[in-house]
Amino acid sequence: VLPSPEGHEPSVSITEIRQYLRAHDIPFHDGYSCLHTPSLFTGGHADQTPPAAAGAPYTLFIDKTTGSFLCTATLAEGTWQDFQANVELRHRGIPAASSEEMEEDVRQACEDARCIWDRALPLWELLDEEETNKTKAMFGISLVTNATLKRFGVRYLRTAKSLVFPWFSPRNATLKGVKLVRVEKKGDTVAYVEETLPRFDSYHNLFGLPLIGSRDTELVLTGWELDALALHQAVGVASLALPRGATCLPPTLLPYLEQFKRITLWLGEDLRSWEAAKLFARKLSLKRCSLVRPGNLQPRPLEALNQGLNFTKILHAALPASHKSIISFRQLREEVFGELVNTEQVAGIKWMRFPELNKLLKGHRRGELTVFTGPTGSGKTTFISEYALDLCMQGVCTLWGSFEINNVRLAKIMLTQFAERRLEDQLELYDEWADRFEDLPLYFMTFHGQQNIKPVIDTMQHAVYMYDITHVVVDNLQFMMGHDRMSVDR
């Protein structure tokens, strides 16, 4: 749930951040997404400000958009207000608190992850070569060598028939979590089902990060762990996989990407991956990003490996994320061709529960506004909640602004629609369905009733940056704006 402005930390501009650092004699330099400073949490005496240590490494990163900070040396993190408080404490001779507090549920998840990791076997150490080959074939990684699997530490959990990908702490290489991937076949289609410990909202693993060297300046960012394996094996480039694929690039990961002067985003093989790549490039700084456009000759990296395609050629053909203000058709022709070839994908994400709606709207597309109208009590909210839930279940990051009914009631409606059963009659199933519902990329604003438009827009912009929101629902405009302002404040 996104807090209302009354509960928000005050926003801060990059100018204010720079002025504060200069006023307190804290050296810094500009990065792509963050400002880099010496850490408050490493070395030195309590009465010594960070710059006093000569040649201190710049291991503290301050997000230029939000002011949030992360120290990569100690994993201390917090808001801009937390940073200011620690600076003040330091000036008073009180050392900054750098302990990495862990919530109980996250701690338990780490213990569970350790148990799974200990039970899982390295793929190359299964009973016999036949079992290894069958397992690799099941996941479509027959061409991925055992040496590559060993380098990335991939294991296999027999009881769950799942590949296990580790999340090691960048600080001390201890295991922080795991991702399990299993295969589900539905007819001729193969689906990969993922599960993480800890849960998705706390799982911030840039898979492959321990293998990145301090001198690496070029990176290929992928949306899937198996793609990172394929890239490394095929061309030996530094490659990382995002924890939630093309769904989200959490800002907390940006400091770990600051060292790279060039980042190529190769997220997948569909139009959604392409749109996500353009969105993520804006977070990472357009000037250093290139994008691999999906196509028949440029599928996702694992598929490219299986087809024997030329990775070097594909990477060299990556398009720069930033363009001059004026472009020619030559620069657009590939995108135009892509839209002609992928007409179904261009039409948007189809609704699974409303096939008739697909005939009217074709699908959900970014950057478009859809208005639903109807008299009071006609079921607008009930319909829109399932309409949005349908997309959210397909990975569309959704932000709800319910100005008419409160979030508890809305969440109850959506949970019932999600479970497709009356949970009040089956309370023993509540936790099971609530756990599944909690994993959806769904967020709620806490506004209610008539509101000033500016804080609502500010909250939406914050959500887009933090959670990569691509679908915003406002229910409804009349309640948000108030009856007396509808005619003048559009």
Backbone hydrogen bonds, N-H to C=O, Kabsch-Sander energy under -0.5 kcal/mol:
donor,donor_aa,acceptor,acceptor_aa,energy
2,L,444,F,-4.2
7,G,4,S,-1.9
8,H,4,S,-0.6
8,H,5,P,-0.8
17,I,13,S,-2.0
18,R,14,I,-2.3
19,Q,15,T,-2.5
20,Y,16,E,-2.2
21,L,17,I,-2.3
22,R,18,R,-2.4
23,A,19,Q,-2.4
24,H,20,Y,-1.5
25,D,22,R,-1.7
26,I,21,L,-3.0
29,H,36,H,-1.6
31,G,34,C,-2.1
35,L,62,I,-2.5
36,H,29,H,-2.7
37,T,60,L,-2.7
39,S,57,P,-0.7
48,Q,45,H,-1.9
49,T,47,D,-0.5
52,A,49,T,-2.0
53,A,50,P,-1.4
54,A,52,A,-0.8
56,A,53,A,-1.7
59,T,57,P,-1.6
60,L,37,T,-2.5
61,F,59,T,-0.5
61,F,70,L,-2.8
62,I,35,L,-2.7
63,D,61,F,-0.6
63,D,68,S,-3.3
64,K,33,S,-2.4
67,G,63,D,-2.1
69,F,78,G,-2.6
70,L,61,F,-1.9
71,C,76,A,-3.0
72,T,59,T,-2.4
72,T,70,L,-0.7
75,L,71,C,-2.7
78,G,69,F,-1.7
83,F,79,T,-2.0
84,Q,80,W,-2.4
85,A,81,Q,-2.2
86,N,82,D,-2.2
87,V,83,F,-2.1
88,E,84,Q,-2.4
89,L,85,A,-2.3
90,R,86,N,-2.2
91,H,87,V,-2.0
92,R,88,E,-1.3
93,G,46,A,-0.5
93,G,90,R,-1.4
94,I,89,L,-2.9
98,S,96,A,-0.7
101,E,99,S,-1.3
107,R,103,E,-2.7
108,Q,104,E,-2.6
109,A,105,D,-2.0
110,C,106,V,-2.2
111,E,107,R,-1.9
112,D,108,Q,-2.5
113,A,109,A,-2.6
114,R,110,C,-2.2
115,C,111,E,-2.0
116,I,112,D,-2.3
117,W,113,A,-2.8
118,D,114,R,-2.3
119,R,115,C,-1.7
120,A,116,I,-1.9
121,L,156,Y,-2.7
123,L,154,V,-1.0
125,E,122,P,-2.4
126,L,123,L,-1.0
132,T,128,D,-1.8
133,N,129,E,-2.6
134,K,130,E,-2.4
135,T,131,E,-2.4
136,K,132,T,-2.5
137,A,133,N,-2.4
138,M,134,K,-2.1
139,F,135,T,-1.3
140,G,137,A,-1.0
141,I,136,K,-3.0
144,V,141,I,-1.4
145,T,143,L,-0.6
149,L,145,T,-2.1
150,K,146,N,-2.6
151,R,147,A,-2.2
152,F,148,T,-1.9
153,G,149,L,-0.6
153,G,150,K,-0.6
154,V,149,L,-2.2
155,R,164,V,-2.4
156,Y,121,L,-3.0
157,L,162,S,-3.1
158,R,156,Y,-0.8
160,A,157,L,-0.5
161,K,157,L,-1.0
161,K,158,R,-0.8
162,S,157,L,-1.7
163,L,181,V,-2.8
164,V,155,R,-3.1
165,F,163,L,-0.5
165,F,179,K,-2.8
167,W,177,G,-2.2
168,F,166,P,-0.5
169,S,174,T,-3.2
173,A,169,S,-2.1
176,K,167,W,-3.7
177,G,167,W,-1.2
178,V,197,L,-2.1
179,K,165,F,-2.2
180,L,195,E,-3.5
181,V,163,L,-2.2
182,R,193,V,-2.4
183,V,161,K,-0.5
184,E,191,A,-3.2
186,K,184,E,-0.5
186,K,189,T,-2.5
187,G,185,K,-0.5
189,T,186,K,-1.8
191,A,184,E,-3.4
193,V,182,R,-2.8
193,V,191,A,-0.6
195,E,180,L,-2.1
197,L,178,V,-2.6
202,S,199,R,-1.9
203,Y,199,R,-0.7
203,Y,200,F,-0.9
204,H,202,S,-1.0
206,L,204,H,-0.7
207,F,205,N,-1.3
207,F,241,A,-1.6
209,L,206,L,-2.1
211,L,208,G,-1.5
212,I,209,L,-1.8
216,D,213,G,-1.4
219,L,262,R,-2.1
220,V,238,A,-2.2
221,L,219,L,-0.5
221,L,264,T,-2.9
222,T,220,V,-0.6
222,T,240,L,-3.2
223,G,266,W,-0.6
228,A,224,W,-1.6
229,L,225,E,-1.7
230,A,226,L,-2.1
231,L,227,D,-2.5
232,H,228,A,-2.2
233,Q,229,L,-2.4
234,A,230,A,-2.5
235,V,231,L,-2.4
236,G,231,L,-0.7
236,G,232,H,-1.5
237,V,231,L,-0.7
240,L,220,V,-1.9
241,A,207,F,-1.5
242,L,222,T,-2.3
244,R,248,C,-0.5
245,G,242,L,-1.1
247,T,244,R,-2.0
248,C,245,G,-0.5
253,L,250,P,-2.2
254,L,251,P,-1.4
256,Y,253,L,-1.1
257,L,254,L,-1.9
258,E,255,P,-1.2
260,F,257,L,-1.0
261,K,217,T,-1.8
262,R,217,T,-1.9
263,I,288,R,-2.9
264,T,219,L,-2.9
265,L,263,I,-0.6
265,L,290,S,-3.1
266,W,221,L,-2.7
266,W,264,T,-0.7
274,W,270,D,-1.5
275,E,271,L,-2.6
276,A,272,R,-2.4
277,A,273,S,-2.3
278,K,274,W,-1.8
279,L,275,E,-1.9
280,F,276,A,-3.0
281,A,277,A,-2.2
282,R,278,K,-1.0
283,K,279,L,-1.0
284,L,280,F,-2.1
285,S,281,A,-1.1
288,R,285,S,-1.5
289,C,286,L,-1.4
290,S,263,I,-2.4
291,L,319,L,-3.2
292,V,265,L,-2.4
293,R,291,L,-0.7
295,G,298,Q,-0.9
298,Q,295,G,-1.1
304,A,300,R,-2.3
305,L,301,P,-2.3
306,N,302,L,-2.2
307,Q,303,E,-1.9
308,G,304,A,-0.6
308,G,305,L,-0.9
309,L,304,A,-2.5
311,F,309,L,-0.9
314,I,310,N,-1.8
315,L,311,F,-2.8
316,H,312,T,-2.2
317,A,313,K,-1.3
318,A,315,L,-1.2
319,L,291,L,-2.9
321,A,289,C,-2.7
322,S,286,L,-0.5
331,Q,328,S,-1.0
332,L,328,S,-0.7
332,L,329,F,-0.8
333,R,329,F,-2.2
336,V,332,L,-2.6
337,F,333,R,-2.6
338,G,334,E,-2.4
339,E,335,E,-2.0
340,L,336,V,-1.9
341,V,337,F,-2.5
342,N,338,G,-2.4
343,T,340,L,-0.6
346,V,342,N,-2.7
347,A,343,T,-1.6
348,G,345,Q,-1.2
349,I,364,H,-2.1
357,L,354,F,-0.7
358,N,354,F,-1.2
359,K,355,P,-0.8
359,K,356,E,-0.6
360,L,356,E,-0.9
361,L,357,L,-3.0
362,K,357,L,-0.6
362,K,358,N,-1.3
363,G,361,L,-1.4
364,H,349,I,-2.2
365,R,363,G,-0.5
368,E,365,R,-1.0
372,F,370,T,-0.5
378,S,375,P,-1.7
383,F,379,G,-2.4
384,I,380,K,-3.1
385,S,381,T,-2.5
386,E,382,T,-1.4
387,Y,383,F,-2.7
388,A,384,I,-2.9
389,L,385,S,-2.1
390,D,386,E,-2.4
391,L,387,Y,-1.2
392,C,388,A,-2.6
393,M,389,L,-2.5
394,Q,391,L,-1.3
395,G,392,C,-1.9
396,V,391,L,-1.9
397,C,395,G,-0.7
398,T,441,P,-2.6
399,L,471,H,-2.8
400,W,443,Y,-2.9
401,G,473,V,-2.7
402,S,400,W,-0.5
403,F,401,G,-0.9
403,F,475,D,-2.4
404,E,475,D,-1.2
410,L,406,N,-2.2
411,A,407,N,-3.1
412,K,408,V,-2.0
413,I,409,R,-2.1
414,M,410,L,-2.6
415,L,411,A,-2.7
416,T,412,K,-2.2
417,Q,413,I,-2.2
418,F,414,M,-2.6
419,A,415,L,-2.7
420,E,416,T,-1.7
421,R,416,T,-1.0
423,L,421,R,-1.1
425,D,422,R,-1.4
426,Q,423,L,-1.1
429,L,426,Q,-2.2
430,Y,427,L,-1.6
433,W,429,L,-2.1
434,A,430,Y,-3.0
435,D,431,D,-2.4
436,R,432,E,-1.5
437,F,433,W,-2.6
438,E,434,A,-2.2
439,D,435,D,-0.8
439,D,436,R,-0.8
440,L,437,F,-1.5
442,L,440,L,-2.4
443,Y,398,T,-2.3
445,M,400,W,-3.1
446,T,2,L,-1.3
449,G,403,F,-2.2
451,Q,480,M,-3.4
456,V,452,N,-1.0
457,I,453,I,-2.4
458,D,454,K,-2.8
459,T,455,P,-2.1
460,M,456,V,-2.1
461,Q,457,I,-2.6
462,H,458,D,-2.3
463,A,459,T,-2.3
464,V,460,M,-2.3
465,Y,461,Q,-1.9
466,M,462,H,-2.8
467,Y,463,A,-2.7
468,D,464,V,-1.0
469,I,463,A,-0.7
470,T,397,C,-2.3
471,H,397,C,-1.4
473,V,399,L,-2.9
475,D,401,G,-2.9
475,D,473,V,-0.5
480,M,476,N,-2.2
481,M,477,L,-2.7
482,G,478,Q,-1.9
485,R,482,G,-1.0
486,M,482,G,-0.7
486,M,483,H,-0.6
488,V,485,R,-0.9
489,D,485,R,-2.7
490,R,488,V,-0.8
